[in-house]
Amino acid sequence: MKNIVKFVSLMSSSLFALSAQAQLSKPKNPGLPDTPLPAMIMQLVNYALGLVGVLALGFIVYGGFLYITAHGDDKQVTSAKGIIINAVIGIVVIGLAAALVNFIVKGMTGG
């Protein structure tokens, strides 16, 4: 029990020191972001691709629901399979796009 109290007090004092340091430090350019433009673009594109990836995952779930509830209806089974296949293709394209954007931006910034 004593070790836990010591650990918690050590961690809380460390967090207090870090927050105090963050409040005392002044930004280099007030009003401007500290990240360079290519890094901001990369973050924005990755965020957008993440949202589209979640949307594609939702289409996979929707296609699976249609497939399960088809009850032998060939038209609905075909539609569900098409939705699932297109969603998987979309996820592959999203992954390739993310890799390409990261590769290009890191090549431009030299990092």
N, C-alpha and C positions, 0 to 999 in steps of 0.2 A: 504494500500500500504506500509505503514511504517513497519507493522508487517511482510509482505512478505520479505522486504529487510533485516530486522533483522534476520529472519529465514534463509534466503539464506546465509547471511554472517556468521551466527553461524555454519551452516552446512559446509560451505567451510573451515572455520578455523579449524573445527574438523577434516575434511579429511586431511588438510595440516599437522596437528599435528600427525595424525596416519601414514601418509606416511613418515614423518620425523623420527618418532620412528622406523618404519620398516627399514629404510635405516641405522640407527645407530646401530641397534641390530646385533650382530654377530651370525652366526649359530654355534650350538654345535659341529658338525662334518663337517668341510668344505669338500665338494665333495661328501658327503654321504647324502641320504635322511633322514629327521627327523622322518618319519613314520616307524614303525616296519614292519617286513616281513609279518606277517599274515594280517595286515591291507592293505598292498600293494597288496597282493594276492586277498583279498576280493574286493578291488577297481577294479583290473584288471578283475576278473570274473564278477562282476556286470556290468562293461563296455561292456564286450563281450556279456553277456546275454541281455543287452539293445539293442545292434546292431542286435542280432538275433530276438529280439522282434519286432523291426522296420521292419525287413525283413518279418516276419510272418504277420504283419499288411499289408504289401505290397501285400502278397499273398491273403489276404482277399479281398482287393480292386480289384485285378486281377480276382479272382473268381466271385466277384460281377459283374464286367464288362462282363465276359463271360456269366453269367446268364442273364444279361439284354439284351445282344445282341444275345441270342440264337434263338429268333424268332420261338420258338416251336420245335426246333431240340432236340429230346430226348437225343441224344448222347452228345451234348454240355451241356445240362442242367445237366446231370449226372456227367460230367467232372467238371463242375463249383461247384456243390454241394460237390463233393469229395475234391476239392481244398480248399473250405471254411471249411469243417469239419476238414481236416488235419491241416489247419492253426490254427484253434481254439484249437485243441489238442496240437499243438506245443506251443501255448501261455500258456496253462495250465502247460505243462511240464517246460517251461522256468520259470514261476512263482514259481513252486515247487523247481526247482533247485536253484533259487536265495534265497529262504527261507532256504533251507538246507545248502547252503554255508555260509550264514550269521549266522545261528544257530551254525554251527561247529566252525567257526572262532571266534565268540564271546565266545563260550564255552572254546576254547583253550586259549584265552587271558584273560579270567576272567572278561569280561566287557559286 
